[in-house]
């Protein structure tokens, strides 16, 4: 068994192996735990999106639900980052995993008993996002401690595929569960997946985390993290570039129920298929990144983001369902490539005492930003339709990327990479 205590001496040999992160038992258990919980979450998301649309008949309601998920991820992400830098990250993961069972069980019971209403879903989204906001920085900061630096790109690529990659299984299982047992089954299975994930996390042999004594307040800790992220140009430009990309491009996922029902007229089975295709692209991109050697991370991010814009525009204007599925596959690959390369570069340049706080900002820029973007996109979709809303976001992002590509600050974020130590 290879663990944190020995991987420094074997980093050169293990880091050179393909899918290097899977050579470390603790990372593999952690990865499996994320796959388990994300499969259940995907099943619930498929059912919830369809449920909200049926209850409200409004794309704006989907956007509002995303807003309730996004705001806590931003606010509590900063708090969670401070906590991740002051307390044991492994224990925080376990604690938030246990706490997440409460809203998941409550929602499952409401759906099972037939008492579910839109406001129940909104409260659930708000509560669950608060827990994710507190816990996700610990998870993001925990991954680099499970593998040596040569295996970091592999670990982060494999980690990035756990959400979209789980959509290969989750939506399909959601369709089967809907057909055999009805809507409540998806929510019940989500609770079961939480339990499986928690058991796997408890099996991880976490490395000992060196904790420093802090005399400053939590608020001062947030200020220090924000100051560090702002004054380190590499961190600032990477976070802001990712936030813009996700705000303008990623809200498309929130409107898949609208496309399934109103554009392609394929119903819940088609919705599950539409959510599965980006997952296939995600897995292909993640495994590709995990297998290859060193790459220019910032350049790859820019190219993937440009390709994402063009693909989303094509998806929004097509009325051909098979073509739309192929475009969604490319979309998933582009998003995963962009996010993984930015995350890897961030993890490389971060100072360890600030890692948790910057990962809180990473969460805000990634998961929070696109949910905020879903709100104006939902309002536009209510008036001019979901295809227009998605196309407009992609066109705006093309303009921003053109400006970023001419900015020296973006390329400076990678310019000194060759001078940094690799282990």
C-alpha positions as CSV (number, residue, x, y, z in Angstrom):
1,X,0.0,0.0,0.0
2,X,1.3,3.4,-0.9
3,X,0.3,6.3,1.3
4,X,1.3,9.9,1.9
5,X,4.2,9.0,4.2
6,X,6.0,7.1,1.4
7,X,5.0,8.7,-1.8
8,X,7.7,11.4,-1.8
9,X,10.4,8.7,-2.3
10,X,8.5,7.1,-5.1
11,X,7.1,10.2,-6.8
12,X,9.4,9.9,-9.8
13,X,8.4,6.4,-10.6
14,X,4.7,6.6,-9.7
15,X,4.2,10.1,-11.2
16,X,5.3,8.8,-14.5
17,X,2.7,6.1,-14.6
18,X,-0.5,6.6,-16.4
19,X,-3.5,7.4,-14.2
20,X,-0.9,7.9,-11.6
21,X,-3.4,9.0,-8.9
22,X,-5.0,5.6,-8.8
23,X,-1.8,4.2,-7.5
24,X,-2.6,5.8,-4.1
25,X,-5.2,3.8,-2.1
26,X,-6.5,6.8,-0.1
27,X,-7.1,8.8,-3.3
28,X,-8.9,5.9,-4.9
29,X,-11.3,5.5,-1.9
30,X,-11.9,9.3,-1.9
31,X,-12.6,9.2,-5.6
32,X,-15.0,6.3,-5.3
33,X,-16.8,8.1,-2.5
34,X,-17.4,11.1,-4.7
35,X,-18.6,8.9,-7.6
36,X,-21.1,7.3,-5.2
37,X,-22.6,10.5,-3.9
38,X,-22.6,12.2,-7.3
39,X,-24.5,9.4,-8.9
40,X,-27.3,9.9,-6.4
41,X,-27.1,13.6,-6.8
42,X,-27.5,13.3,-10.6
43,X,-30.6,11.1,-10.1
44,X,-32.1,13.6,-7.8
45,X,-31.2,16.5,-10.1
46,X,-32.9,14.9,-13.1
47,X,-36.0,14.4,-11.0
48,X,-35.9,17.8,-9.4
49,X,-35.5,19.8,-12.6
50,X,-38.4,18.0,-14.2
51,X,-40.5,18.4,-11.0
52,X,-39.9,22.2,-10.7
53,X,-40.7,22.7,-14.4
54,X,-44.0,20.7,-13.9
55,X,-44.9,22.6,-10.7
56,X,-44.2,26.1,-12.0
57,X,-44.0,25.8,-15.9
58,X,-41.4,28.5,-15.8
59,X,-37.7,28.5,-16.9
60,X,-37.2,31.5,-14.6
61,X,-38.1,29.1,-11.7
62,X,-35.2,26.9,-12.7
63,X,-32.9,30.0,-12.8
64,X,-34.2,31.1,-9.3
65,X,-33.5,27.7,-7.9
66,X,-30.0,27.9,-9.3
67,X,-29.6,31.3,-7.7
68,X,-30.4,29.8,-4.3
69,X,-27.7,27.3,-4.9
70,X,-25.2,29.8,-6.1
71,X,-25.3,32.5,-3.5
72,X,-24.5,30.3,-0.5
73,X,-21.7,28.6,-2.4
74,X,-20.1,32.0,-2.8
75,X,-20.7,33.3,0.8
76,X,-20.1,30.1,2.6
77,X,-17.3,29.1,0.3
78,X,-15.2,32.0,1.8
79,X,-16.1,30.9,5.3
80,X,-15.4,27.2,4.4
81,X,-12.0,28.3,3.0
82,X,-11.1,29.8,6.4
83,X,-12.3,26.7,8.2
84,X,-10.3,24.5,5.8
85,X,-7.1,26.4,6.7
86,X,-7.7,26.2,10.5
87,X,-9.2,22.7,11.1
88,X,-8.5,19.2,10.0
89,X,-9.9,18.9,6.4
90,X,-10.6,15.2,6.6
91,X,-12.8,15.7,9.7
92,X,-14.6,18.5,8.0
93,X,-15.4,16.3,5.1
94,X,-16.9,13.7,7.4
95,X,-18.9,16.2,9.4
96,X,-20.4,17.9,6.3
97,X,-21.2,14.4,4.8
98,X,-23.2,13.5,7.9
99,X,-24.9,16.9,7.9
100,X,-26.0,16.6,4.3
101,X,-28.1,13.6,5.2
102,X,-30.6,15.8,7.0
103,X,-31.8,17.9,4.0
104,X,-31.6,14.9,1.7
105,X,-33.7,12.7,3.9
106,X,-36.2,15.5,4.5
107,X,-36.7,16.1,0.7
108,X,-37.0,12.4,0.1
109,X,-39.8,12.2,2.7
110,X,-41.7,15.2,1.2
111,X,-41.6,13.7,-2.3
112,X,-42.5,10.2,-1.0
113,X,-45.5,11.5,0.9
114,X,-46.7,13.8,-2.0
115,X,-46.4,17.0,0.0
116,X,-43.7,18.5,-2.1
117,X,-44.1,22.1,-3.2
118,X,-41.8,24.5,-5.1
119,X,-40.8,26.4,-1.9
120,X,-39.7,23.1,-0.4
121,X,-37.3,22.6,-3.2
122,X,-36.0,26.2,-2.8
123,X,-35.4,25.7,0.9
124,X,-33.6,22.4,0.2
125,X,-31.4,24.1,-2.5
126,X,-30.5,26.9,-0.1
127,X,-29.7,24.5,2.8
128,X,-27.7,22.0,0.7
129,X,-25.7,24.8,-0.9
130,X,-24.7,26.2,2.5
131,X,-23.4,22.8,3.5
132,X,-21.6,22.5,0.2
133,X,-20.1,25.9,0.6
134,X,-18.6,25.0,3.9
135,X,-17.4,21.5,2.9
136,X,-16.2,21.9,-0.7
137,X,-13.1,23.9,0.1
138,X,-11.9,21.1,2.4
139,X,-12.5,18.5,-0.3
140,X,-10.6,20.6,-2.9
141,X,-7.8,21.3,-0.5
142,X,-7.6,17.7,0.6
143,X,-6.8,16.2,-2.8
144,X,-3.2,17.4,-3.1
145,X,-2.4,15.8,0.2
146,X,-3.3,12.4,-1.2
147,X,-0.8,12.3,-4.1
148,X,2.6,13.8,-4.9
149,X,2.9,16.7,-7.3
150,X,3.8,14.6,-10.4
151,X,0.4,12.9,-10.0
152,X,-1.5,16.1,-9.3
153,X,-2.9,16.7,-12.8
154,X,-4.0,13.1,-12.9
155,X,-5.7,13.4,-9.5
156,X,-7.5,16.7,-10.3
157,X,-8.5,15.4,-13.8
158,X,-10.0,12.3,-12.2
159,X,-11.6,14.3,-9.5
160,X,-13.1,16.7,-12.0
161,X,-14.9,13.9,-13.8
162,X,-16.7,12.6,-10.7
163,X,-19.7,15.0,-11.2
164,X,-20.2,15.0,-14.9
165,X,-18.8,11.5,-15.2
166,X,-21.4,10.2,-12.8
167,X,-24.0,11.5,-15.2
168,X,-23.2,8.5,-17.4
169,X,-24.9,6.4,-14.7
170,X,-27.1,8.7,-12.8
171,X,-29.6,10.0,-15.5
172,X,-30.0,6.4,-16.9
173,X,-30.7,5.1,-13.4
174,X,-33.1,8.0,-12.9
175,X,-35.1,7.0,-16.0
176,X,-35.2,3.3,-14.9
177,X,-36.3,4.3,-11.3
178,X,-39.0,6.7,-12.7
179,X,-40.4,3.9,-14.9
180,X,-40.3,1.2,-12.2
181,X,-40.9,3.0,-8.9
182,X,-41.9,6.6,-9.7
183,X,-40.4,9.9,-8.8
184,X,-39.7,9.3,-5.1
185,X,-37.2,6.5,-5.9
186,X,-34.6,9.0,-7.2
187,X,-34.6,10.9,-3.9
188,X,-34.5,7.7,-1.9
189,X,-31.5,6.4,-3.8
190,X,-29.8,9.8,-3.4
191,X,-29.9,9.2,0.4
192,X,-28.5,5.7,0.0
193,X,-25.7,7.1,-2.1
194,X,-24.8,9.6,0.7
195,X,-24.5,6.7,3.1
196,X,-22.2,4.7,0.8
197,X,-20.0,7.8,0.2
198,X,-19.7,8.4,3.9
199,X,-18.6,4.9,4.5
200,X,-15.9,5.1,1.8
201,X,-14.6,8.4,3.2
202,X,-14.3,6.8,6.6
203,X,-12.0,4.1,5.1
204,X,-9.6,6.7,3.8
205,X,-6.3,6.8,5.7
206,X,-5.9,10.6,5.8
207,X,-2.4,12.1,6.1
208,X,-1.8,14.1,9.2
209,X,-2.5,17.8,8.6
210,X,-0.1,20.3,10.2
211,X,-2.3,23.0,11.8
212,X,-1.1,26.4,12.8
213,X,-2.3,28.3,15.8
214,X,-4.3,31.4,14.6
215,X,-4.7,34.5,16.7
216,X,-6.7,36.4,14.1
217,X,-10.5,36.2,13.8
218,X,-12.3,34.3,11.1
219,X,-13.2,37.6,9.4
220,X,-9.6,38.6,9.4
221,X,-8.8,35.2,7.9
222,X,-11.3,35.9,5.0
223,X,-9.6,39.3,4.5
224,X,-6.2,37.7,4.4
225,X,-7.3,35.2,1.8
226,X,-8.9,37.8,-0.4
227,X,-5.8,40.0,-0.1
228,X,-3.6,37.1,-1.1
229,X,-5.7,36.1,-4.0
230,X,-5.9,39.7,-5.3
231,X,-2.2,40.6,-4.9
232,X,-0.9,37.3,-6.5
233,X,-1.6,38.2,-10.1
234,X,-1.5,34.5,-11.2
235,X,-4.2,33.6,-8.7
236,X,-6.3,36.7,-9.5
237,X,-6.3,36.2,-13.3
238,X,-6.9,32.4,-13.1
239,X,-9.9,32.8,-10.7
240,X,-11.4,35.7,-12.6
241,X,-11.0,34.1,-16.0
242,X,-12.8,30.9,-14.8
243,X,-15.5,32.9,-13.1
244,X,-16.3,34.8,-16.4
245,X,-16.3,31.5,-18.3
246,X,-18.7,29.7,-16.0
247,X,-21.0,32.7,-15.5
248,X,-21.6,33.1,-19.2
249,X,-21.4,29.6,-20.6
250,X,-22.3,27.0,-17.9
251,X,-25.9,28.1,-17.2
252,X,-26.9,26.0,-20.2
253,X,-27.2,22.9,-17.9
254,X,-30.1,24.5,-16.0
255,X,-32.2,24.7,-19.1
256,X,-31.9,21.1,-20.3
257,X,-35.5,20.3,-19.1
258,X,-36.7,23.2,-21.3
259,X,-34.9,21.9,-24.3
260,X,-36.1,18.3,-23.6
261,X,-39.8,19.4,-23.3
262,X,-40.2,22.4,-25.6
263,X,-37.4,22.3,-28.2
264,X,-36.9,18.7,-29.0
265,X,-40.1,17.2,-27.5
266,X,-38.3,14.1,-26.1
267,X,-39.6,14.1,-22.5
268,X,-37.8,12.7,-19.4
269,X,-36.0,9.9,-21.4
270,X,-34.5,12.5,-23.7
271,X,-33.6,14.7,-20.8
272,X,-31.6,11.8,-19.3
273,X,-29.8,11.3,-22.6
274,X,-29.1,15.0,-22.9
275,X,-27.5,15.0,-19.4
276,X,-25.5,11.8,-20.2
277,X,-23.8,13.1,-23.3
278,X,-21.7,15.9,-21.6
279,X,-20.7,13.2,-19.1
280,X,-19.3,11.1,-21.9
281,X,-17.3,14.1,-23.1
282,X,-16.2,14.7,-19.5
283,X,-14.8,11.2,-19.0
284,X,-13.0,11.3,-22.3
285,X,-11.4,14.6,-21.5
286,X,-10.6,13.7,-17.9
287,X,-8.9,10.4,-18.9
288,X,-7.1,12.2,-21.6
289,X,-5.7,14.7,-19.2
290,X,-4.9,12.0,-16.7
291,X,-2.9,10.0,-19.3
292,X,-0.9,12.7,-21.0
293,X,2.2,14.4,-19.7
294,X,2.9,18.1,-19.0
295,X,0.8,20.5,-21.1
296,X,0.6,24.3,-21.3
297,X,-2.3,24.7,-18.9
298,X,-3.3,28.3,-19.5
299,X,-3.2,27.9,-23.3
300,X,-5.3,24.8,-23.1
301,X,-7.8,26.6,-20.9
302,X,-8.2,29.4,-23.5
303,X,-8.5,27.0,-26.5
304,X,-11.1,24.8,-24.6
305,X,-13.1,27.9,-23.7
306,X,-13.2,29.1,-27.3
307,X,-14.3,25.6,-28.5
308,X,-17.0,25.7,-25.8
309,X,-18.5,28.9,-27.1
310,X,-18.7,27.7,-30.6
311,X,-20.3,24.4,-29.6
312,X,-22.9,26.1,-27.4
313,X,-24.0,28.4,-30.2
314,X,-24.3,25.4,-32.6
315,X,-26.3,23.5,-29.9
316,X,-28.7,26.4,-29.3
317,X,-29.6,26.9,-33.0
318,X,-29.9,23.3,-34.1
319,X,-33.3,21.5,-34.2
320,X,-31.7,18.1,-34.9
321,X,-31.7,16.0,-31.7
322,X,-28.9,13.6,-32.7
323,X,-26.7,16.5,-33.7
324,X,-27.5,18.3,-30.4
325,X,-26.4,15.2,-28.5
326,X,-23.1,15.2,-30.3
327,X,-22.6,18.8,-29.5
328,X,-23.4,18.2,-25.8
329,X,-20.7,15.6,-25.8
330,X,-18.1,18.1,-27.0
331,X,-19.4,20.7,-24.5
332,X,-18.7,18.4,-21.6
333,X,-15.2,17.7,-22.8
334,X,-14.5,21.5,-23.2
335,X,-15.8,22.4,-19.8
336,X,-13.8,19.6,-18.1
337,X,-10.6,20.5,-19.9
338,X,-11.0,24.2,-19.1
339,X,-11.8,23.7,-15.4
340,X,-9.1,21.0,-14.8
341,X,-6.3,23.0,-16.3
342,X,-7.2,26.1,-14.3
343,X,-7.5,24.1,-11.1
344,X,-4.2,22.4,-11.7
345,X,-2.4,25.6,-12.3
346,X,-3.9,27.1,-9.2
347,X,-2.9,24.2,-7.0
348,X,0.6,24.5,-8.3
349,X,1.1,28.2,-7.4
350,X,-0.8,28.3,-4.1
351,X,0.9,29.0,-0.8
352,X,-0.1,26.2,1.6
353,X,-1.4,28.4,4.4
354,X,-3.9,30.0,2.0
355,X,-4.9,26.9,0.1
356,X,-8.2,26.3,1.7
357,X,-9.3,30.0,1.4
358,X,-8.3,30.1,-2.3
359,X,-10.2,26.9,-2.9
360,X,-13.2,28.6,-1.4
361,X,-12.8,31.3,-4.0
362,X,-12.3,28.6,-6.6
363,X,-15.7,27.2,-5.6
364,X,-17.3,30.6,-5.8
365,X,-15.8,31.2,-9.3
366,X,-16.7,27.7,-10.5
367,X,-19.9,26.4,-8.9
368,X,-21.3,29.7,-7.6
369,X,-20.7,31.8,-10.7
370,X,-22.6,29.7,-13.2
371,X,-25.6,29.5,-10.8
372,X,-25.7,33.3,-10.6
373,X,-25.5,33.4,-14.4
374,X,-28.5,31.1,-14.6
375,X,-30.7,33.8,-13.0
376,X,-30.5,36.5,-15.8
377,X,-30.3,33.6,-18.4
378,X,-33.6,32.3,-17.0
379,X,-35.2,35.7,-17.3
380,X,-34.1,35.9,-20.9
381,X,-35.3,32.4,-21.5
382,X,-38.8,33.3,-20.2
383,X,-39.0,36.2,-22.7
384,X,-37.0,35.1,-25.8
385,X,-36.5,31.4,-25.2
386,X,-33.7,29.2,-23.8
387,X,-31.9,28.9,-27.2
388,X,-31.5,32.7,-27.3
389,X,-30.3,32.9,-23.7
390,X,-27.6,30.3,-24.2
391,X,-26.4,31.8,-27.5
392,X,-26.1,35.3,-26.0
393,X,-24.0,34.0,-23.2
394,X,-21.7,32.2,-25.6
395,X,-21.3,35.2,-27.9
396,X,-20.5,37.5,-24.9
397,X,-17.9,34.9,-23.7
398,X,-16.2,34.9,-27.2
399,X,-15.7,38.6,-26.9
400,X,-14.2,38.3,-23.4
401,X,-11.9,35.5,-24.5
402,X,-10.7,37.6,-27.4
403,X,-9.7,40.3,-24.9
404,X,-8.1,37.8,-22.5
405,X,-6.1,36.2,-25.3
406,X,-4.5,39.6,-25.9
407,X,-3.8,40.2,-22.2
408,X,-0.2,39.6,-21.0
409,X,-1.5,39.0,-17.4
410,X,-3.2,35.8,-18.5
411,X,-0.1,34.4,-20.1
412,X,2.1,35.6,-17.2
413,X,0.1,33.1,-15.1
414,X,1.9,30.3,-16.9
415,X,5.2,32.0,-17.9
416,X,7.1,31.0,-14.8
417,X,5.9,27.5,-14.7
418,X,9.0,26.0,-16.2
419,X,11.1,27.5,-13.4
420,X,9.0,26.0,-10.6
421,X,10.0,22.7,-8.8
422,X,8.1,19.7,-9.9
423,X,8.1,17.7,-6.7
